[in-house]
Amino acid sequence: MMTPEELLTTTRTVRRRLDLNRHVPLDLVKHCIQVAMQAPSGSNTQRWHWLVVTDADRRAALGEIYRRACHEYLESPQAAAKLFADDPVRAAVQQRVGASIEYLADRMGEVPVLVVPCLETSSPELPPGNQAGLWASLLPAVWSYMLAARSVTLGTAWTTLHLKYEREAAEVLGLPPNVHQAALIPTAFYTGDTFKPAARQPLDEVLHLDRW
């Protein structure tokens, strides 16, 4: 059993180490979603929905949408490695991240389980105003799902690039117009032993007390 601190500091984005050939029991995924649904939801509305995609054809279709969107992103001026061109160390790290992103993109449709967390609204258009409050009714639960998956030796990755083609993905999933996707979470057992905390900025560089 991991301690809470170990769970929180070693739940990593898993791309290259997802086991594409090992079956993931549906009951295990359901357990992780059940845990995730204990997360906070604005005014206790609980308007979340969870699509668990195991059908090979649907996974392949979603994977192709993600692959296309990902390659377009990696070839764009906004690609992360290019943003750190003046910092060689950070740029080198981002280039490795970019390579792992591309690796997963080319194999997304082969991942045994794809989880698509969604938010239901009263109309097809997202309501105006406080988007932070709206999505805060779902996104904490998505992270809780990833933590729960880590606790049962499943690897995950938070991806959103497919949302460039959200309507196309919605057609694959048969979503009603008033149900909005938040992410695409590949889920599989991971290869190797475990994970360690990632390098992060020193706290003093990002901590502000009382004011900026």
Backbone as JSON, one array per atom type, in Angstrom:
{
  "sequence": "MMTPEELLTTTRTVRRRLDLNRHVPLDLVKHCIQVAMQAPSGSNTQRWHWLVVTDADRRAALGEIYRRACHEYLESPQAAAKLFADDPVRAAVQQRVGASIEYLADRMGEVPVLVVPCLETSSPELPPGNQAGLWASLLPAVWSYMLAARSVTLGTAWTTLHLKYEREAAEVLGLPPNVHQAALIPTAFYTGDTFKPAARQPLDEVLHLDRW",
  "N": [[0.84, -1.2, 0.0], [0.57, 2.19, -0.88], [1.61, 5.23, 0.65], [-0.39, 8.21, 1.2], [1.15, 10.47, 0.39], [3.1, 9.31, -1.25], [1.48, 8.25, -3.28], [0.43, 10.63, -4.38], [2.72, 11.9, -5.31], [3.88, 10.22, -7.14], [2.17, 9.6, -9.17], [2.21, 9.56, -12.37], [2.27, 10.88, -15.76], [1.75, 8.44, -18.08], [3.11, 7.15, -20.91], [4.96, 5.81, -22.8], [5.19, 3.48, -21.37], [2.83, 2.11, -21.17], [1.09, -0.92, -21.18], [0.21, -2.42, -23.99], [-0.8, -4.83, -24.64], [-1.89, -6.28, -22.56], [-4.81, -7.37, -21.01], [-7.27, -5.3, -19.5], [-9.27, -5.56, -16.76], [-12.72, -4.8, -16.78], [-14.09, -4.36, -14.4], [-12.15, -3.35, -12.75], [-11.64, -0.81, -13.81], [-14.17, 0.3, -13.43], [-14.2, 0.34, -10.64], [-12.25, 2.31, -10.14], [-13.5, 4.56, -11.24], [-15.71, 4.71, -9.58], [-14.47, 5.41, -7.17], [-13.48, 7.89, -8.0], [-15.79, 9.37, -8.22], [-16.3, 10.37, -5.75], [-15.22, 12.82, -5.63], [-15.33, 16.47, -5.33], [-18.22, 18.3, -6.46], [-19.66, 21.01, -8.09], [-22.15, 22.66, -6.25], [-23.1, 20.18, -5.71], [-24.05, 18.96, -8.03], [-23.25, 16.86, -9.73], [-22.99, 16.23, -12.53], [-21.5, 14.63, -14.14], [-20.33, 12.29, -16.6], [-19.11, 9.13, -17.69], [-17.44, 7.7, -20.21], [-16.41, 4.59, -21.13], [-14.29, 3.12, -23.2], [-13.84, 0.23, -24.87], [-14.22, -1.25, -27.13], [-12.72, -2.37, -30.08], [-12.86, -1.16, -32.65], [-13.95, 1.38, -32.1], [-12.01, 2.38, -30.37], [-9.89, 2.5, -32.16], [-10.85, 4.42, -33.94], [-11.08, 6.72, -32.29], [-8.4, 6.86, -31.61], [-7.22, 7.5, -34.06], [-8.25, 10.07, -34.52], [-7.05, 11.4, -32.37], [-4.33, 10.98, -33.0], [-4.07, 12.43, -35.39], [-4.66, 15.07, -34.52], [-2.63, 15.4, -32.65], [-0.21, 15.24, -34.12], [-0.53, 17.49, -35.69], [-0.38, 19.43, -33.72], [2.26, 19.02, -32.73], [3.72, 19.83, -34.89], [3.28, 22.48, -34.96], [3.85, 26.06, -34.35], [3.4, 26.43, -31.68], [4.28, 24.28, -30.25], [5.58, 22.68, -27.39], [8.42, 22.33, -26.94], [9.57, 24.26, -28.53], [8.91, 26.56, -27.24], [10.74, 26.86, -25.25], [13.16, 27.55, -26.31], [15.18, 29.32, -25.59], [16.2, 28.27, -23.33], [18.24, 25.85, -22.95], [18.42, 23.49, -21.36], [15.79, 23.07, -20.39], [14.53, 22.93, -22.86], [15.59, 20.57, -23.9], [14.47, 18.68, -22.2], [11.77, 19.05, -22.86], [11.81, 18.24, -25.49], [12.19, 15.5, -25.22], [9.81, 14.91, -23.92], [8.06, 15.6, -25.98], [8.7, 13.6, -27.82], [7.74, 11.34, -26.48], [5.05, 11.98, -26.36], [4.41, 11.85, -29.07], [4.9, 9.15, -29.48], [2.85, 7.92, -27.95], [0.65, 9.0, -29.29], [0.71, 7.74, -31.77], [-0.08, 5.28, -31.05], [-2.41, 5.36, -29.64], [-4.93, 4.29, -30.27], [-4.52, 1.63, -29.76], [-4.42, 1.23, -27.07], [-5.7, -0.55, -24.31], [-7.98, 0.4, -22.85], [-9.9, 3.29, -23.15], [-10.8, 6.16, -21.52], [-13.3, 8.54, -21.36], [-14.08, 11.31, -19.8], [-16.96, 13.25, -19.21], [-19.07, 16.19, -19.24], [-22.34, 17.1, -18.5], [-24.56, 19.54, -19.71], [-27.22, 22.02, -19.65], [-27.85, 22.8, -22.2], [-26.72, 22.65, -25.67], [-24.76, 24.61, -25.96], [-22.03, 25.84, -24.11], [-22.49, 27.29, -20.91], [-22.36, 30.85, -20.36], [-19.87, 32.85, -18.63], [-18.49, 31.84, -15.55], [-16.21, 29.7, -16.27], [-14.28, 28.27, -14.93], [-15.55, 27.47, -12.57], [-17.51, 25.85, -13.69], [-16.1, 23.66, -14.97], [-14.73, 22.77, -12.81], [-16.45, 21.1, -11.6], [-16.0, 18.66, -12.66], [-13.27, 18.12, -13.35], [-11.64, 17.69, -10.96], [-12.54, 15.12, -10.31], [-11.61, 13.67, -12.47], [-8.85, 13.69, -12.07], [-8.84, 12.32, -9.66], [-9.65, 9.84, -10.59], [-7.36, 9.09, -12.0], [-5.53, 8.91, -9.92], [-6.69, 6.83, -8.45], [-6.45, 4.81, -10.32], [-3.66, 4.55, -10.46], [-3.24, 3.51, -7.91], [-4.03, 0.91, -8.18], [-2.23, -0.24, -9.82], [-2.48, 0.63, -12.47], [-1.67, 2.53, -15.37], [-1.98, 5.88, -16.56], [-2.78, 8.72, -18.68], [-3.27, 12.16, -18.95], [-4.9, 13.55, -21.51], [-5.81, 15.91, -24.06], [-5.75, 16.72, -26.66], [-7.32, 15.71, -28.7], [-9.63, 17.14, -28.62], [-9.63, 19.19, -30.4], [-10.95, 18.22, -32.52], [-13.53, 17.78, -31.51], [-16.3, 17.41, -32.1], [-16.21, 15.44, -34.04], [-15.14, 13.31, -32.58], [-17.24, 13.08, -30.78], [-19.22, 12.06, -32.41], [-18.23, 9.51, -32.91], [-18.52, 8.48, -30.38], [-21.21, 8.71, -29.95], [-22.38, 10.86, -28.57], [-24.8, 13.01, -26.99], [-25.73, 16.39, -27.99], [-25.5, 18.14, -25.8], [-23.61, 17.15, -24.1], [-20.37, 17.32, -23.02], [-16.99, 16.74, -23.77], [-14.16, 16.29, -21.63], [-11.6, 15.24, -21.52], [-9.3, 12.72, -22.7], [-8.48, 9.71, -21.55], [-6.08, 7.45, -21.67], [-5.83, 4.14, -20.52], [-4.12, 1.59, -18.93], [-2.38, -1.37, -17.8], [0.9, -0.82, -16.52], [4.27, -1.15, -17.69], [7.4, -2.34, -16.28], [8.71, -1.37, -13.02], [8.01, 0.81, -10.95], [7.21, 4.29, -10.26], [8.8, 7.49, -9.88], [8.98, 10.64, -8.06], [8.65, 13.6, -10.08], [10.93, 16.02, -11.51], [10.63, 19.32, -10.43], [9.97, 22.91, -10.36], [11.76, 24.95, -7.96], [10.09, 25.55, -4.88], [10.15, 28.17, -3.84], [10.29, 29.75, -6.09], [7.8, 29.93, -7.13], [5.99, 30.41, -5.16], [3.86, 32.68, -3.54], [3.26, 34.92, -0.98], [0.56, 36.37, 0.52], [0.53, 38.53, -1.41], [1.4, 39.21, -4.89]],
  "CA": [[0.0, 0.0, 0.0], [1.29, 3.45, -0.92], [1.14, 6.31, 1.51], [-0.99, 9.28, 0.4], [2.18, 11.31, -0.22], [3.7, 8.55, -2.34], [0.5, 8.2, -4.37], [0.31, 11.95, -4.99], [3.97, 12.34, -5.93], [4.35, 9.27, -8.15], [1.18, 9.39, -10.23], [2.84, 10.22, -13.51], [1.72, 10.66, -17.09], [2.38, 7.23, -18.62], [2.93, 7.07, -22.37], [5.74, 4.71, -23.39], [5.16, 2.27, -20.54], [1.51, 1.47, -21.15], [1.11, -2.27, -21.75], [-0.84, -2.44, -25.01], [-1.23, -6.21, -24.91], [-2.48, -6.91, -21.39], [-6.22, -7.05, -20.81], [-7.63, -4.57, -18.29], [-10.62, -5.94, -16.36], [-13.65, -3.69, -16.71], [-14.44, -4.12, -13.0], [-11.09, -2.52, -12.16], [-11.9, 0.54, -14.28], [-15.37, 0.74, -12.73], [-13.8, 0.66, -9.27], [-11.55, 3.6, -10.16], [-14.5, 5.6, -11.47], [-16.51, 4.8, -8.35], [-13.65, 6.21, -6.26], [-13.41, 9.25, -8.53], [-17.07, 10.06, -8.03], [-16.32, 10.99, -4.44], [-14.64, 14.15, -5.77], [-16.32, 17.54, -5.21], [-18.98, 18.72, -7.65], [-20.29, 22.29, -7.77], [-23.53, 22.57, -5.75], [-23.44, 18.75, -5.67], [-24.85, 18.65, -9.22], [-22.83, 15.54, -10.23], [-23.4, 16.1, -13.94], [-20.45, 13.94, -14.88], [-20.58, 11.01, -17.26], [-17.84, 8.46, -17.96], [-17.48, 6.74, -21.3], [-15.3, 3.64, -21.08], [-14.26, 2.59, -24.55], [-13.02, -0.98, -25.02], [-14.44, -1.78, -28.48], [-11.51, -2.15, -30.87], [-13.1, -0.21, -33.73], [-14.11, 2.73, -31.54], [-10.7, 2.81, -29.9], [-9.09, 2.85, -33.33], [-11.37, 5.69, -34.48], [-10.63, 7.78, -31.4], [-6.96, 6.95, -31.73], [-6.87, 8.21, -35.3], [-8.54, 11.49, -34.27], [-6.0, 11.92, -31.49], [-3.07, 10.98, -33.74], [-4.08, 13.56, -36.33], [-4.57, 16.32, -33.77], [-1.34, 15.47, -31.98], [0.83, 15.58, -35.09], [-0.72, 18.89, -36.06], [0.14, 20.23, -32.61], [3.71, 18.91, -32.65], [4.31, 20.55, -36.02], [2.86, 23.88, -34.88], [4.77, 26.95, -33.62], [3.09, 26.41, -30.25], [4.79, 23.07, -29.63], [6.22, 23.06, -26.13], [9.88, 22.39, -26.99], [9.96, 25.51, -29.16], [8.68, 27.66, -26.31], [11.88, 26.96, -24.34], [14.36, 27.58, -27.14], [16.21, 30.1, -24.92], [16.62, 27.5, -22.15], [18.63, 24.56, -23.54], [18.11, 22.36, -20.47], [14.34, 22.85, -20.42], [14.17, 22.53, -24.22], [15.95, 19.16, -24.07], [13.44, 17.91, -21.5], [10.52, 19.12, -23.62], [11.96, 17.43, -26.69], [11.93, 14.12, -24.81], [8.37, 14.82, -23.7], [7.43, 15.6, -27.3], [8.89, 12.27, -28.43], [6.84, 10.4, -25.82], [3.71, 12.34, -26.8], [4.23, 11.3, -30.41], [4.85, 7.69, -29.33], [1.5, 7.54, -27.54], [-0.31, 9.39, -30.32], [0.72, 6.74, -32.83], [-0.57, 4.01, -30.5], [-3.56, 5.61, -28.77], [-6.01, 3.37, -30.6], [-4.18, 0.28, -29.32], [-4.5, 1.16, -25.62], [-6.85, -1.42, -24.02], [-9.15, 1.13, -22.37], [-9.89, 4.75, -23.27], [-11.85, 6.73, -20.68], [-13.63, 9.91, -21.77], [-14.95, 11.97, -18.83], [-17.8, 14.27, -19.86], [-19.92, 17.04, -18.4], [-23.64, 17.38, -19.1], [-25.11, 20.87, -19.45], [-28.64, 22.1, -20.0], [-28.0, 23.09, -23.63], [-25.49, 22.32, -26.41], [-23.76, 25.66, -25.78], [-21.55, 25.98, -22.74], [-23.04, 28.51, -20.31], [-21.38, 31.94, -20.25], [-19.46, 33.18, -17.26], [-17.42, 31.2, -14.79], [-15.84, 28.39, -16.79], [-13.52, 27.57, -13.89], [-16.51, 26.81, -11.71], [-18.2, 24.8, -14.45], [-15.27, 22.49, -15.17], [-14.33, 22.27, -11.49], [-17.4, 20.05, -11.22], [-15.61, 17.4, -13.29], [-11.84, 17.86, -13.45], [-11.09, 17.0, -9.79], [-12.88, 13.7, -10.39], [-10.74, 13.04, -13.46], [-7.58, 13.45, -11.4], [-9.07, 11.25, -8.69], [-9.64, 8.59, -11.36], [-5.98, 8.75, -12.31], [-4.92, 8.47, -8.67], [-7.23, 5.51, -8.14], [-5.83, 3.87, -11.26], [-2.28, 4.33, -10.0], [-3.25, 2.69, -6.7], [-4.27, -0.49, -8.55], [-1.17, -0.55, -10.8], [-2.8, 1.05, -13.83], [-1.07, 3.78, -15.81], [-2.89, 6.76, -17.3], [-2.23, 9.99, -19.16], [-4.32, 13.17, -19.18], [-4.73, 14.11, -22.85], [-6.94, 16.71, -24.52], [-5.53, 17.21, -28.02], [-8.39, 15.27, -29.61], [-10.75, 18.08, -28.55], [-9.63, 20.02, -31.61], [-11.98, 17.59, -33.35], [-14.46, 17.28, -30.5], [-17.55, 16.92, -32.68], [-15.91, 14.18, -34.72], [-15.05, 12.31, -31.52], [-18.58, 12.91, -30.23], [-19.95, 11.17, -33.31], [-17.74, 8.15, -32.65], [-19.02, 8.07, -29.07], [-22.66, 8.84, -29.89], [-22.73, 11.79, -27.5], [-25.79, 14.05, -27.24], [-25.09, 17.7, -28.17], [-25.29, 18.85, -24.53], [-22.6, 16.44, -23.3], [-19.09, 17.89, -23.47], [-15.82, 15.96, -23.36], [-13.13, 17.03, -20.91], [-10.28, 14.65, -21.71], [-9.22, 11.34, -23.21], [-7.55, 9.13, -20.6], [-5.68, 6.08, -21.94], [-5.69, 3.39, -19.27], [-3.57, 0.25, -19.14], [-1.32, -1.74, -16.87], [2.16, -0.27, -17.0], [5.42, -2.05, -17.66], [8.42, -1.9, -15.35], [8.42, -1.49, -11.6], [7.21, 1.87, -10.34], [7.54, 5.63, -10.73], [9.36, 8.36, -8.84], [8.56, 12.04, -8.24], [9.26, 14.3, -11.21], [11.61, 17.28, -11.21], [9.75, 20.49, -10.48], [10.62, 24.16, -9.97], [11.84, 25.19, -6.52], [8.87, 26.16, -4.36], [10.32, 29.61, -3.64], [10.14, 30.46, -7.36], [6.39, 30.01, -7.53], [5.17, 30.69, -3.98], [3.63, 34.1, -3.23], [2.55, 35.06, 0.28], [-0.28, 37.56, 0.7], [0.37, 39.25, -2.69], [2.41, 38.84, -5.89]],
  "C": [[0.88, 1.24, 0.0], [0.74, 4.41, 0.11], [0.47, 7.36, 0.63], [0.05, 10.15, -0.3], [2.84, 10.59, -1.39], [2.76, 8.48, -3.54], [0.46, 9.52, -5.12], [1.57, 12.36, -5.75], [4.49, 11.38, -6.98], [3.28, 8.9, -9.17], [1.63, 10.22, -11.42], [2.01, 10.02, -14.78], [2.48, 9.49, -17.72], [2.07, 7.15, -20.11], [3.65, 5.84, -22.94], [5.58, 3.4, -22.63], [3.77, 1.67, -20.38], [1.61, 0.1, -21.83], [-0.08, -2.41, -22.71], [-1.43, -3.83, -25.22], [-1.93, -6.89, -23.74], [-3.91, -6.44, -21.18], [-6.42, -6.32, -19.49], [-9.05, -4.94, -17.91], [-11.53, -4.72, -16.22], [-14.01, -3.36, -15.26], [-13.39, -3.24, -12.31], [-11.28, -1.06, -12.55], [-13.13, 1.11, -13.57], [-15.05, 1.12, -11.28], [-13.13, 2.03, -9.21], [-12.52, 4.76, -10.39], [-15.36, 5.8, -10.23], [-15.76, 5.62, -7.3], [-13.65, 7.67, -6.71], [-14.68, 10.04, -8.27], [-17.28, 10.57, -6.61], [-15.72, 12.4, -4.48], [-15.72, 15.23, -5.64], [-16.98, 17.86, -6.54], [-19.76, 19.97, -7.27], [-21.76, 22.16, -7.42], [-24.04, 21.13, -5.73], [-24.28, 18.32, -6.88], [-24.53, 17.28, -9.81], [-23.3, 15.3, -11.67], [-22.33, 15.42, -14.79], [-20.98, 12.67, -15.52], [-19.21, 10.45, -17.66], [-18.03, 7.44, -19.07], [-16.22, 5.87, -21.23], [-15.3, 2.89, -22.4], [-13.29, 1.41, -24.61], [-13.17, -1.6, -26.41], [-13.28, -1.4, -29.39], [-11.72, -1.1, -31.97], [-13.25, 1.21, -33.22], [-12.79, 3.26, -30.99], [-9.83, 3.24, -31.07], [-9.54, 4.19, -33.91], [-10.94, 6.87, -33.61], [-9.12, 7.98, -31.49], [-6.52, 7.7, -32.96], [-7.15, 9.7, -35.17], [-7.44, 12.11, -33.42], [-4.67, 12.01, -32.23], [-2.99, 12.18, -34.68], [-3.9, 14.89, -35.61], [-3.2, 16.49, -33.14], [-0.23, 15.85, -32.96], [0.7, 17.01, -35.57], [-0.17, 19.81, -34.98], [1.67, 20.21, -32.6], [4.41, 19.65, -33.78], [4.01, 22.04, -35.98], [3.9, 24.72, -34.16], [4.55, 26.92, -32.13], [3.66, 25.2, -29.53], [5.72, 23.41, -28.47], [7.73, 23.21, -26.23], [10.34, 23.73, -27.57], [9.8, 26.69, -28.22], [9.87, 27.87, -25.37], [13.19, 26.99, -25.11], [15.49, 28.35, -26.48], [16.71, 29.43, -23.64], [16.98, 26.09, -22.61], [18.27, 23.35, -22.67], [16.62, 22.03, -20.53], [13.9, 22.38, -21.81], [14.47, 21.05, -24.45], [14.92, 18.26, -23.39], [12.15, 17.88, -22.33], [10.61, 18.34, -24.93], [11.72, 15.95, -26.39], [10.44, 13.91, -24.55], [7.63, 14.76, -25.03], [7.55, 14.25, -27.99], [7.94, 11.25, -27.8], [5.39, 10.69, -26.18], [3.44, 11.74, -28.18], [4.12, 9.78, -30.36], [3.44, 7.25, -28.96], [0.48, 7.86, -28.62], [-0.4, 8.33, -31.41], [0.17, 5.4, -32.36], [-1.84, 4.17, -29.67], [-4.67, 4.6, -29.03], [-5.76, 1.93, -30.18], [-4.26, 0.12, -27.81], [-5.77, 0.39, -25.24], [-8.12, -0.7, -23.6], [-8.92, 2.63, -22.58], [-11.07, 5.28, -22.47], [-12.05, 8.19, -21.08], [-14.58, 10.5, -20.72], [-15.69, 13.13, -19.49], [-18.62, 15.03, -18.83], [-21.21, 17.35, -19.14], [-24.1, 18.77, -18.72], [-26.54, 20.92, -19.96], [-28.87, 22.38, -21.48], [-26.7, 22.74, -24.35], [-24.39, 23.36, -26.23], [-23.31, 25.68, -24.32], [-22.08, 27.28, -22.15], [-21.97, 29.6, -20.22], [-20.95, 32.13, -18.8], [-18.35, 32.3, -16.75], [-17.11, 29.79, -15.3], [-15.04, 27.58, -15.76], [-14.47, 26.82, -12.97], [-17.22, 25.67, -12.41], [-17.34, 23.53, -14.51], [-14.72, 21.94, -13.85], [-15.29, 21.22, -10.97], [-17.06, 18.7, -11.84], [-14.12, 17.11, -13.14], [-11.22, 17.28, -12.18], [-11.37, 15.5, -9.8], [-12.0, 12.97, -11.4], [-9.38, 12.74, -12.83], [-7.72, 12.35, -10.36], [-9.09, 9.89, -9.39], [-8.21, 8.14, -11.63], [-5.23, 8.28, -11.06], [-5.4, 7.06, -8.29], [-6.63, 4.45, -9.06], [-4.4, 3.54, -10.84], [-2.26, 3.38, -8.8], [-3.48, 1.22, -7.0], [-3.37, -0.9, -9.72], [-1.59, -0.33, -12.25], [-2.11, 2.37, -14.14], [-2.07, 4.57, -16.63], [-2.13, 7.97, -17.82], [-3.41, 10.93, -19.41], [-4.05, 13.79, -20.54], [-6.0, 14.85, -23.27], [-6.83, 17.11, -25.98], [-6.65, 16.82, -28.97], [-9.55, 16.26, -29.64], [-10.73, 19.12, -29.67], [-10.69, 19.51, -32.57], [-13.06, 16.98, -32.45], [-15.74, 16.72, -31.11], [-17.34, 15.59, -33.4], [-15.81, 13.05, -33.7], [-16.42, 12.04, -30.92], [-19.42, 11.98, -31.1], [-19.52, 9.71, -33.11], [-18.36, 7.6, -31.38], [-20.54, 8.13, -28.96], [-23.13, 9.8, -28.83], [-23.88, 12.73, -27.91], [-25.1, 15.41, -27.34], [-24.78, 18.43, -26.87], [-24.34, 18.12, -23.57], [-21.23, 16.77, -23.87], [-17.93, 17.08, -22.9], [-14.8, 16.86, -22.65], [-11.72, 16.52, -21.2], [-10.43, 13.29, -22.37], [-8.11, 10.68, -22.4], [-7.22, 7.69, -21.01], [-5.38, 5.37, -20.63], [-5.22, 1.97, -19.57], [-2.66, -0.1, -17.97], [-0.01, -1.16, -17.42], [3.27, -1.32, -16.87], [6.48, -1.49, -16.71], [7.92, -1.95, -13.92], [7.5, -0.4, -11.07], [7.62, 3.21, -10.91], [8.1, 6.44, -9.56], [8.87, 9.78, -9.06], [9.32, 12.69, -9.38], [9.97, 15.56, -10.73], [10.62, 18.43, -11.37], [10.54, 21.73, -10.06], [10.74, 24.24, -8.45], [10.6, 25.93, -6.04], [8.99, 27.68, -4.26], [10.15, 30.41, -4.93], [8.68, 30.67, -7.74], [5.46, 30.34, -6.37], [5.08, 32.18, -3.73], [2.79, 34.17, -1.95], [1.85, 36.42, 0.35], [-0.49, 38.38, -0.57], [1.49, 38.82, -3.61], [3.73, 39.48, -5.52]]
}
